Amino acid sequence: MPPTSTLAIVLHTFPYGETSKIARLLTRDHGVQSVMAKGALRPKGKFGARLQVLSTGTAQIYFKANRDLHTLAEFDVVKQRQELAADVRRYAAASGFAEVIMRFLPAESHPEVFDLAEEVLDLLASAAEEELDVIALGAMWAAVSALGFAPRNDACARDGRVLPRGSVVFSVADGGFLCTSCARGVQANRLSASDRETLEHFIEGAVDVIGAISPKHAAAHRRLVVRFIERHVAEGRELKALALWQELA
């Protein structure tokens, strides 16, 4: 059988034996897949430096029925995104986003998630320094939305009551906003009207520049989205790249 061709983003790689690599790819047509790149660590191997993490290319994959590890025949680079590797803050944000997608997206076709990842990585690579926090926050919430865990922003997470505009309480434990009645006695984040609007913009999956956020507010938003992902997406499992992004941002 000939190999299957698909666009793919390299999410993670690690050595296998003395000469090969295993790569985790986000493919446009088959979701997240694990592939063996035989001979990738040899100095004169056919892959050379082409399997750089966070790069995009055309992958030729020999899929094996009922197997979790397939064989990578070729990987022709389309984008390397060297800007990410040159800036630790950009790299940390991109790696945190990639980790969430890699760990929790199923091995089935989700072209919209691939397109989102392309957009996110391109923006993180090219964003001005003052835009980086906003784009990274949008990327993390966009990943949450793409995986189907986004909270509702128009109703109470406990009783479904429609929420009025203005300041509001957001409970990570409950997975969303709370009405005044349900918020009584709850340890949660009280958001001003402007912070609520910013969070709603992120929750809707938008990855763009919506204006500057102060370092204090950016730090608060980082803590919130990381806690939300750890509780509702990861269910307590360790996410090292996401933790590094929160630390370095």
N, C-alpha and C positions, 0 to 999 in steps of 0.2 A: 504494500500500500504506500502511495506517495505521502510525504509529510503534509500537514495542514498549515496553511499560511494565515497569520493573524497579526494585527498590530498588538504590541505588548509594551508594558512599562515594567522595568526591573524594580521590584520592591525590596528585595533582600537577596543576598548571596552568602554562601559559606562553603569552605573547602570540603571535598569528599575524597578521602584517600590522599595520595601524593600528587595526583595530576588533574583531578576533575573538580568541578563545582556543582553544587545544587543551587538553583535559582528559584525564587518565588516571583512569578510574573502575574501582573494584572493584564489579562488579555481582553481585547474588545469583544470577542465572540464566545469565549468560554470561561469568563470569570477568572478567579484566582487559581493558578495551576502551579504545581511543583515540577521542575524539569531538571534533568541531568545534562550538564554540559561537559561531555567527555573530552579530556585533554585540555580543558580551559586554563589550567595552571602551568602548562608546558610553555617554555619561552617562545617556541615557534608554533604554538597551537593555533588553530584556525580562528578561535574567538579573540585572541589577543586581549586588548583592553576594552573590548566592545560591550562587556556585560557590567558596565558601571551602574551602580545603584541610582535610581531616579531618572535613568535615561529611557528614551522611547525608541523602539525599532520594530522592524518586521521580523517576527519569529517564525521559523519553520519547525514544527513540532510533530514528532511521531507519537501519536496517542496510543496508549495500550488499554484495551478494554478491561474494566474492573480493576484498574491500578491507580494508585495515587501519585505515582512518580512516572513521568514520561521522559522521552529523549529529545533534547534540543539539537536539531540538525544544523541550523544557521541562525544568526541574529545580525541583521543589517541595521546599523544605527541610523535613526532619523534625527533625533535630538539628544545631546548629551547633558545640557543644562549645567555647564561648568560653573555658572554663577552660584549655584547652590553649594557646591563643594568648597567654594572660596570664602564663604561667609557662614560662621557657625550658627548664627541666629536663623538664617534662611534654611540651612541644612536641618537644624533641629525642628523647625516648624514643618518642613516637608517630610521629614522622617516620622514625626508624630502622626501626621495625616496618613502616610503610607502604612504605618503599623496598624492603625484602626481598620483601614480597608483590608489589609492582608489577613488580619486575624479573624474578621467577622463577615466578610463577603463570601457567599457560597460559590462553589465551582460550577457555575452555570452562567449563561449569557446575561450580562447586564451592561449593554453598551452605554447607557446613560451614566453609569458610574465611571466607566473608562473615560468618557468625554469630560466628566467633572474632574477627574484626576489630572487630565491633560491641562484643563483650564487652571486648576489650582497650582500645579507645579510651574506652569509658565508665568503666572502672576507672582508667585513667590520668588522666582528667579529674576524678574524684571522690576519689581516694586521699588519705589523710592523708600529710603529708610523710614521716613515718617508715616508711610502707609503700611508697613510690614505687620504691625500688631493687628490692625483692623482686618487685613486680608487673611492672616493666620487664624484669627478667631472665626471669621466667616467660613474658612476651610474646615475647621473642626466641627462646627455646627452643621455644615453641608454634609459632612461624612455621616453624622448622626441621622440626618434626614434621609440620606440615600439608603441607609441600612434599615430604615423604618422605625426609628426610635424617637423621632421628634415629638416634643410635647405640644399639646394644643395651646394656642395663645389667646383664645377667645372665651374659654370656659374654665371653671374651677376643676382641678384635677381630682377632687374628692367627690363633690356632689353634682358636677356638671352645670352649675349655675353660671349664667352669662355674666362676664366680668365688665364693670364699667371702665371707662378710660381713666388714666391717671396713674398714680403710684400703686404698687401691688406687691404682694409677697410671692416669692418663688421658692418652692420647697424641693430640694434635690431628692429627699426621701420619698416624696409623693410623686415626683416626676413631672412637675409643672407648677402653674400658677394656682394660688388659693384665694378664694373669696374671703371677705372680712370675717365671716362667721367661722369658717374652717381654719383660719390662720391663728385664732386665739390660742395662746399657749404653745404654739409651734416654734421650734428653733429653725428659722429659715432666713433667707435673704430678703430684706425689704428694698425694693427698687424704686427709685424716683421715676417720674413720668418719662424723662429723657432716657434713663437707663433701660426702662422697659421697652421703649421704642427701638433702641439699639439692639436689645436681645431679640425682640420679635423679628427684626430685619434678619438677624443671623439665623434664627430658627426656621425661617422661610426658605433657607438654603441659598441665599444670595451671597456670592463671593465677589465683592467689589469694594470700592472705596466710598465710604459714606461720610467722610469728614474725620478730623483728628479725634483721637481719644487720649485723655491724659494718662500718664504712666500709672497713676493710682487706679483709675477706672479700668485700664487694660489689665492690670494685675488681678482685680476683682473678677473681671469677666473670664480670665484664664482659670482661676480657681474654680469658678462655677462650672465651666464646661468640662474640665478635667474630672471633677467630682461626679458630674452627671454621667460621663462616659464610663468611669470606673464602676458606678453602681448599676446603671441600666443597660449598658452595652457589654462591658467586660464582665459584669457580675462578680467583681472582686478579683479577677485575674490580673496579674502584674503586666503593666504596659510601660516598659523602660523608656522607649523613645518619647512617649507622651509626657512622662515625668521629666525627662530632660528638657523638653520644650518649655514646660512650665518653669523650670529652674532657670533656664538661660534667657528667656524672652525679656 
